[in-house]
Amino acid sequence: MTTLVFTIVLWLVSAIAGFLGALTGLGGGVIIVPLLTLAFGVDIRYAIGASLVSVIATSSGAAAAYVREGYTNIRIGMFLEIATTLGAIVGALIAVYMPTTVIGLIFGAVLIYSAYLSSRPHPLVTTGGQPDKYAAALKLNGSMPTITQGDLAYEVYQVPTGFAVMLGAGALSGLLGIGSGALKVLGMDQVMKIPFKVSTTTSNFMIGVTAAASAGIYLKRGYIEPGLAMPVMLGVLLGSMLGAKVLMRVKTKTLRNVFAFVIVVMGLEMIFNALTGRI
């Protein structure tokens, strides 16, 4: 395969990854890392470096559209970014010294567990019930647009627990280069009881900051290769912008199914290749 053909193929598959990343709130990195490692034979650390750059692009491409449409809860995103950024720095420092096989196994396990949690949606909590004092103090409660009911108000719950989950999500972002979109979405959706579309859009808003915190460490260590990162970034950026437009019209159940299917397949493949020494 020539360099030109390799670049074009990489750009095309990255566009698909960006599309799915924007649609599910994963950020594209969850697909890019296994793809580069398994299909293209790239060292996992260089794959993570390229993925982190693409995650920043995904956030830039999709977040603006989500904010404009009124789905993203900016206050929640900025508050939780404190936790994810701290965690990302710690995770990136650990990843530099961890064996690639161990990283692959952790990656696969995280993806499969995320799919399991995603398949157990909670009923939509809007108003009523016991309010969270931290959510009220920080003004995190909000509303989201709907096609049939207009703006639908919702309340945020278990803020301290959600913050702790985001610390772990940030650490995994730095360790695995995935933007930790899977855990961010699940933390907001399952723990904080935020509607799924708000969770995915707010995740996309957050992942760029989280990825930037750890990308600097990978860059300093020499794990970001411009010839690899550039086509990945451009492809993911295009795909994420298309995904942002499609998300507004897709049912939540469909999003959950896509989310779970994609990450289960990638998780199983990462574990298999780690155990067989291919990573």
Contacts in CASP RR format, 6 or more apart in sequence:
PFRMAT RR
TARGET T0000
AUTHOR 0000-0000-0000
METHOD contacts of the structure
MODEL  1
MTTLVFTIVLWLVSAIAGFLGALTGLGGGVIIVPLLTLAFGVDIRYAIGA
SLVSVIATSSGAAAAYVREGYTNIRIGMFLEIATTLGAIVGALIAVYMPT
TVIGLIFGAVLIYSAYLSSRPHPLVTTGGQPDKYAAALKLNGSMPTITQG
DLAYEVYQVPTGFAVMLGAGALSGLLGIGSGALKVLGMDQVMKIPFKVST
TTSNFMIGVTAAASAGIYLKRGYIEPGLAMPVMLGVLLGSMLGAKVLMRV
KTKTLRNVFAFVIVVMGLEMIFNALTGRI
1 9 0 8 1.000
6 40 0 8 1.000
7 227 0 8 1.000
7 231 0 8 1.000
8 231 0 8 1.000
10 40 0 8 1.000
10 228 0 8 1.000
10 231 0 8 1.000
10 232 0 8 1.000
11 231 0 8 1.000
11 232 0 8 1.000
11 234 0 8 1.000
11 235 0 8 1.000
12 235 0 8 1.000
13 35 0 8 1.000
13 39 0 8 1.000
14 32 0 8 1.000
14 54 0 8 1.000
14 231 0 8 1.000
14 232 0 8 1.000
14 233 0 8 1.000
14 234 0 8 1.000
14 235 0 8 1.000
14 236 0 8 1.000
15 235 0 8 1.000
15 236 0 8 1.000
15 238 0 8 1.000
15 239 0 8 1.000
15 242 0 8 1.000
16 31 0 8 1.000
16 239 0 8 1.000
17 28 0 8 1.000
17 29 0 8 1.000
17 31 0 8 1.000
17 32 0 8 1.000
17 35 0 8 1.000
17 54 0 8 1.000
17 236 0 8 1.000
17 239 0 8 1.000
18 27 0 8 1.000
18 28 0 8 1.000
18 31 0 8 1.000
18 54 0 8 1.000
18 58 0 8 1.000
18 235 0 8 1.000
18 236 0 8 1.000
18 237 0 8 1.000
18 238 0 8 1.000
18 239 0 8 1.000
18 240 0 8 1.000
18 243 0 8 1.000
19 239 0 8 1.000
19 240 0 8 1.000
19 242 0 8 1.000
19 243 0 8 1.000
19 246 0 8 1.000
20 26 0 8 1.000
20 28 0 8 1.000
20 31 0 8 1.000
20 258 0 8 1.000
20 262 0 8 1.000
21 27 0 8 1.000
21 28 0 8 1.000
21 29 0 8 1.000
21 30 0 8 1.000
21 31 0 8 1.000
21 58 0 8 1.000
21 240 0 8 1.000
21 243 0 8 1.000
22 28 0 8 1.000
22 58 0 8 1.000
22 61 0 8 1.000
22 62 0 8 1.000
22 204 0 8 1.000
22 239 0 8 1.000
22 240 0 8 1.000
22 241 0 8 1.000
22 242 0 8 1.000
22 243 0 8 1.000
22 244 0 8 1.000
22 247 0 8 1.000
23 200 0 8 1.000
23 243 0 8 1.000
23 246 0 8 1.000
23 247 0 8 1.000
23 250 0 8 1.000
23 255 0 8 1.000
23 258 0 8 1.000
24 185 0 8 1.000
24 200 0 8 1.000
24 255 0 8 1.000
24 258 0 8 1.000
24 259 0 8 1.000
24 262 0 8 1.000
25 181 0 8 1.000
25 184 0 8 1.000
25 185 0 8 1.000
25 199 0 8 1.000
25 200 0 8 1.000
25 201 0 8 1.000
25 203 0 8 1.000
25 204 0 8 1.000
25 207 0 8 1.000
25 259 0 8 1.000
26 178 0 8 1.000
26 179 0 8 1.000
26 181 0 8 1.000
26 182 0 8 1.000
26 185 0 8 1.000
26 203 0 8 1.000
26 259 0 8 1.000
26 262 0 8 1.000
26 263 0 8 1.000
27 55 0 8 1.000
27 58 0 8 1.000
27 59 0 8 1.000
27 178 0 8 1.000
27 179 0 8 1.000
27 181 0 8 1.000
27 203 0 8 1.000
27 204 0 8 1.000
27 207 0 8 1.000
27 236 0 8 1.000
27 240 0 8 1.000
28 51 0 8 1.000
28 54 0 8 1.000
28 55 0 8 1.000
28 58 0 8 1.000
28 178 0 8 1.000
28 236 0 8 1.000
28 240 0 8 1.000
29 51 0 8 1.000
29 54 0 8 1.000
29 55 0 8 1.000
29 58 0 8 1.000
29 177 0 8 1.000
29 178 0 8 1.000
29 179 0 8 1.000
29 236 0 8 1.000
30 111 0 8 1.000
30 178 0 8 1.000
30 179 0 8 1.000
30 181 0 8 1.000
30 182 0 8 1.000
30 262 0 8 1.000
30 263 0 8 1.000
30 266 0 8 1.000
31 262 0 8 1.000
31 266 0 8 1.000
32 47 0 8 1.000
32 50 0 8 1.000
32 51 0 8 1.000
32 54 0 8 1.000
32 232 0 8 1.000
32 236 0 8 1.000
33 44 0 8 1.000
33 47 0 8 1.000
33 48 0 8 1.000
33 51 0 8 1.000
33 107 0 8 1.000
33 176 0 8 1.000
33 177 0 8 1.000
33 178 0 8 1.000
34 107 0 8 1.000
34 266 0 8 1.000
34 267 0 8 1.000
34 269 0 8 1.000
34 270 0 8 1.000
36 42 0 8 1.000
36 46 0 8 1.000
36 47 0 8 1.000
36 50 0 8 1.000
36 51 0 8 1.000
36 228 0 8 1.000
36 232 0 8 1.000
37 43 0 8 1.000
37 44 0 8 1.000
37 47 0 8 1.000
37 270 0 8 1.000
37 273 0 8 1.000
37 279 0 8 1.000
38 269 0 8 1.000
38 270 0 8 1.000
38 273 0 8 1.000
38 278 0 8 1.000
42 50 0 8 1.000
42 228 0 8 1.000
43 100 0 8 1.000
44 100 0 8 1.000
44 103 0 8 1.000
44 104 0 8 1.000
44 279 0 8 1.000
45 95 0 8 1.000
45 96 0 8 1.000
45 100 0 8 1.000
45 218 0 8 1.000
45 223 0 8 1.000
46 223 0 8 1.000
46 224 0 8 1.000
46 225 0 8 1.000
46 228 0 8 1.000
48 95 0 8 1.000
48 174 0 8 1.000
48 176 0 8 1.000
48 177 0 8 1.000
48 218 0 8 1.000
48 223 0 8 1.000
49 177 0 8 1.000
49 215 0 8 1.000
49 218 0 8 1.000
49 223 0 8 1.000
49 224 0 8 1.000
49 229 0 8 1.000
50 224 0 8 1.000
50 225 0 8 1.000
50 228 0 8 1.000
50 229 0 8 1.000
50 232 0 8 1.000
50 233 0 8 1.000
51 177 0 8 1.000
51 178 0 8 1.000
51 179 0 8 1.000
51 232 0 8 1.000
52 174 0 8 1.000
52 177 0 8 1.000
52 179 0 8 1.000
52 211 0 8 1.000
52 212 0 8 1.000
52 214 0 8 1.000
52 215 0 8 1.000
52 218 0 8 1.000
52 224 0 8 1.000
53 211 0 8 1.000
53 215 0 8 1.000
53 224 0 8 1.000
53 229 0 8 1.000
53 232 0 8 1.000
53 233 0 8 1.000
54 229 0 8 1.000
54 232 0 8 1.000
54 233 0 8 1.000
54 235 0 8 1.000
54 236 0 8 1.000
54 237 0 8 1.000
55 173 0 8 1.000
55 177 0 8 1.000
55 178 0 8 1.000
55 179 0 8 1.000
55 207 0 8 1.000
55 208 0 8 1.000
55 210 0 8 1.000
55 211 0 8 1.000
55 236 0 8 1.000
56 207 0 8 1.000
56 208 0 8 1.000
56 211 0 8 1.000
56 212 0 8 1.000
56 215 0 8 1.000
56 233 0 8 1.000
57 233 0 8 1.000
57 234 0 8 1.000
57 235 0 8 1.000
57 236 0 8 1.000
57 237 0 8 1.000
57 240 0 8 1.000
58 204 0 8 1.000
58 207 0 8 1.000
58 208 0 8 1.000
58 236 0 8 1.000
58 237 0 8 1.000
58 240 0 8 1.000
59 204 0 8 1.000
59 205 0 8 1.000
59 206 0 8 1.000
59 207 0 8 1.000
59 208 0 8 1.000
59 209 0 8 1.000
59 211 0 8 1.000
60 208 0 8 1.000
60 237 0 8 1.000
61 237 0 8 1.000
61 240 0 8 1.000
61 241 0 8 1.000
61 244 0 8 1.000
62 201 0 8 1.000
62 204 0 8 1.000
62 240 0 8 1.000
62 241 0 8 1.000
62 243 0 8 1.000
62 244 0 8 1.000
63 72 0 8 1.000
63 201 0 8 1.000
63 204 0 8 1.000
63 205 0 8 1.000
65 241 0 8 1.000
65 244 0 8 1.000
65 245 0 8 1.000
66 72 0 8 1.000
66 201 0 8 1.000
66 204 0 8 1.000
66 205 0 8 1.000
66 244 0 8 1.000
66 247 0 8 1.000
67 74 0 8 1.000
67 205 0 8 1.000
69 145 0 8 1.000
69 248 0 8 1.000
70 144 0 8 1.000
70 145 0 8 1.000
71 144 0 8 1.000
71 145 0 8 1.000
71 197 0 8 1.000
71 198 0 8 1.000
71 201 0 8 1.000
71 202 0 8 1.000
71 248 0 8 1.000
72 198 0 8 1.000
72 201 0 8 1.000
72 202 0 8 1.000
72 204 0 8 1.000
72 205 0 8 1.000
73 140 0 8 1.000
73 142 0 8 1.000
73 194 0 8 1.000
73 198 0 8 1.000
73 202 0 8 1.000
74 205 0 8 1.000
75 138 0 8 1.000
75 139 0 8 1.000
75 140 0 8 1.000
76 140 0 8 1.000
76 156 0 8 1.000
76 188 0 8 1.000
76 192 0 8 1.000
76 194 0 8 1.000
76 202 0 8 1.000
77 202 0 8 1.000
77 205 0 8 1.000
77 206 0 8 1.000
79 138 0 8 1.000
79 140 0 8 1.000
79 163 0 8 1.000
80 162 0 8 1.000
80 163 0 8 1.000
80 166 0 8 1.000
80 184 0 8 1.000
80 188 0 8 1.000
80 206 0 8 1.000
81 206 0 8 1.000
81 209 0 8 1.000
81 210 0 8 1.000
82 163 0 8 1.000
83 163 0 8 1.000
83 164 0 8 1.000
83 166 0 8 1.000
83 167 0 8 1.000
83 168 0 8 1.000
83 169 0 8 1.000
83 170 0 8 1.000
84 166 0 8 1.000
84 167 0 8 1.000
84 169 0 8 1.000
84 170 0 8 1.000
84 173 0 8 1.000
84 180 0 8 1.000
84 184 0 8 1.000
84 206 0 8 1.000
84 209 0 8 1.000
84 210 0 8 1.000
84 213 0 8 1.000
85 170 0 8 1.000
85 209 0 8 1.000
85 210 0 8 1.000
85 213 0 8 1.000
86 167 0 8 1.000
86 170 0 8 1.000
87 167 0 8 1.000
87 168 0 8 1.000
87 169 0 8 1.000
87 170 0 8 1.000
87 171 0 8 1.000
87 173 0 8 1.000
87 174 0 8 1.000
87 213 0 8 1.000
88 170 0 8 1.000
88 171 0 8 1.000
88 173 0 8 1.000
88 174 0 8 1.000
88 180 0 8 1.000
88 210 0 8 1.000
88 211 0 8 1.000
88 213 0 8 1.000
88 214 0 8 1.000
89 174 0 8 1.000
89 213 0 8 1.000
89 214 0 8 1.000
89 217 0 8 1.000
90 171 0 8 1.000
90 174 0 8 1.000
91 170 0 8 1.000
91 171 0 8 1.000
91 172 0 8 1.000
91 173 0 8 1.000
91 174 0 8 1.000
91 175 0 8 1.000
91 214 0 8 1.000
92 174 0 8 1.000
92 175 0 8 1.000
92 213 0 8 1.000
92 214 0 8 1.000
92 216 0 8 1.000
92 217 0 8 1.000
92 218 0 8 1.000
93 217 0 8 1.000
94 171 0 8 1.000
94 175 0 8 1.000
95 103 0 8 1.000
95 174 0 8 1.000
95 175 0 8 1.000
95 176 0 8 1.000
96 217 0 8 1.000
96 221 0 8 1.000
98 175 0 8 1.000
100 279 0 8 1.000
101 274 0 8 1.000
101 277 0 8 1.000
101 279 0 8 1.000
102 274 0 8 1.000
103 175 0 8 1.000
103 176 0 8 1.000
103 279 0 8 1.000
104 176 0 8 1.000
104 270 0 8 1.000
104 271 0 8 1.000
104 273 0 8 1.000
104 274 0 8 1.000
104 279 0 8 1.000
105 270 0 8 1.000
105 271 0 8 1.000
105 274 0 8 1.000
105 275 0 8 1.000
106 172 0 8 1.000
106 175 0 8 1.000
106 176 0 8 1.000
107 176 0 8 1.000
107 178 0 8 1.000
107 267 0 8 1.000
107 270 0 8 1.000
108 266 0 8 1.000
108 267 0 8 1.000
108 268 0 8 1.000
108 270 0 8 1.000
108 271 0 8 1.000
108 274 0 8 1.000
109 267 0 8 1.000
109 271 0 8 1.000
110 172 0 8 1.000
110 176 0 8 1.000
110 182 0 8 1.000
110 183 0 8 1.000
111 182 0 8 1.000
111 263 0 8 1.000
111 264 0 8 1.000
111 266 0 8 1.000
111 267 0 8 1.000
111 270 0 8 1.000
112 263 0 8 1.000
112 264 0 8 1.000
112 267 0 8 1.000
112 268 0 8 1.000
112 271 0 8 1.000
114 182 0 8 1.000
114 183 0 8 1.000
114 186 0 8 1.000
114 263 0 8 1.000
115 259 0 8 1.000
115 260 0 8 1.000
115 261 0 8 1.000
115 263 0 8 1.000
115 264 0 8 1.000
117 186 0 8 1.000
117 190 0 8 1.000
118 182 0 8 1.000
118 185 0 8 1.000
118 186 0 8 1.000
118 189 0 8 1.000
118 256 0 8 1.000
118 259 0 8 1.000
118 260 0 8 1.000
118 263 0 8 1.000
119 256 0 8 1.000
119 260 0 8 1.000
120 190 0 8 1.000
121 189 0 8 1.000
121 196 0 8 1.000
121 252 0 8 1.000
121 253 0 8 1.000
121 256 0 8 1.000
122 189 0 8 1.000
122 190 0 8 1.000
122 193 0 8 1.000
124 154 0 8 1.000
124 195 0 8 1.000
125 154 0 8 1.000
125 155 0 8 1.000
125 157 0 8 1.000
125 193 0 8 1.000
126 152 0 8 1.000
126 153 0 8 1.000
126 154 0 8 1.000
126 155 0 8 1.000
127 153 0 8 1.000
127 154 0 8 1.000
127 155 0 8 1.000
128 155 0 8 1.000
129 155 0 8 1.000
130 157 0 8 1.000
131 155 0 8 1.000
132 155 0 8 1.000
132 156 0 8 1.000
132 157 0 8 1.000
132 158 0 8 1.000
132 159 0 8 1.000
134 140 0 8 1.000
134 159 0 8 1.000
134 160 0 8 1.000
135 141 0 8 1.000
135 155 0 8 1.000
135 156 0 8 1.000
135 157 0 8 1.000
135 159 0 8 1.000
138 159 0 8 1.000
140 156 0 8 1.000
140 159 0 8 1.000
141 153 0 8 1.000
141 154 0 8 1.000
141 155 0 8 1.000
141 156 0 8 1.000
142 153 0 8 1.000
142 154 0 8 1.000
142 155 0 8 1.000
142 156 0 8 1.000
143 151 0 8 1.000
143 152 0 8 1.000
143 153 0 8 1.000
143 154 0 8 1.000
144 151 0 8 1.000
144 152 0 8 1.000
144 154 0 8 1.000
144 195 0 8 1.000
144 197 0 8 1.000
144 198 0 8 1.000
145 151 0 8 1.000
145 152 0 8 1.000
146 152 0 8 1.000
152 195 0 8 1.000
154 193 0 8 1.000
154 194 0 8 1.000
154 195 0 8 1.000
154 198 0 8 1.000
155 193 0 8 1.000
156 192 0 8 1.000
156 193 0 8 1.000
156 194 0 8 1.000
157 191 0 8 1.000
157 192 0 8 1.000
157 193 0 8 1.000
158 191 0 8 1.000
158 192 0 8 1.000
158 193 0 8 1.000
159 192 0 8 1.000
161 191 0 8 1.000
161 192 0 8 1.000
162 187 0 8 1.000
162 188 0 8 1.000
162 191 0 8 1.000
162 192 0 8 1.000
165 183 0 8 1.000
165 186 0 8 1.000
165 187 0 8 1.000
165 191 0 8 1.000
166 183 0 8 1.000
166 184 0 8 1.000
166 187 0 8 1.000
168 180 0 8 1.000
168 183 0 8 1.000
169 180 0 8 1.000
169 181 0 8 1.000
169 183 0 8 1.000
169 184 0 8 1.000
169 187 0 8 1.000
169 210 0 8 1.000
170 179 0 8 1.000
170 180 0 8 1.000
170 183 0 8 1.000
170 210 0 8 1.000
172 178 0 8 1.000
172 180 0 8 1.000
172 183 0 8 1.000
173 179 0 8 1.000
173 180 0 8 1.000
173 181 0 8 1.000
173 207 0 8 1.000
173 210 0 8 1.000
173 211 0 8 1.000
173 214 0 8 1.000
174 180 0 8 1.000
174 210 0 8 1.000
174 211 0 8 1.000
174 213 0 8 1.000
174 214 0 8 1.000
174 217 0 8 1.000
177 211 0 8 1.000
177 214 0 8 1.000
179 207 0 8 1.000
179 208 0 8 1.000
179 210 0 8 1.000
179 211 0 8 1.000
180 207 0 8 1.000
180 210 0 8 1.000
181 203 0 8 1.000
181 207 0 8 1.000
182 259 0 8 1.000
182 263 0 8 1.000
184 199 0 8 1.000
184 202 0 8 1.000
184 203 0 8 1.000
184 206 0 8 1.000
184 207 0 8 1.000
185 196 0 8 1.000
185 199 0 8 1.000
185 200 0 8 1.000
185 203 0 8 1.000
185 259 0 8 1.000
187 199 0 8 1.000
188 194 0 8 1.000
188 198 0 8 1.000
188 199 0 8 1.000
188 202 0 8 1.000
188 203 0 8 1.000
189 195 0 8 1.000
189 196 0 8 1.000
189 199 0 8 1.000
194 202 0 8 1.000
195 252 0 8 1.000
196 252 0 8 1.000
196 255 0 8 1.000
196 256 0 8 1.000
197 247 0 8 1.000
197 252 0 8 1.000
197 255 0 8 1.000
200 247 0 8 1.000
200 255 0 8 1.000
201 247 0 8 1.000
204 240 0 8 1.000
204 244 0 8 1.000
215 224 0 8 1.000
218 224 0 8 1.000
247 255 0 8 1.000
270 279 0 8 1.000
273 279 0 8 1.000
END
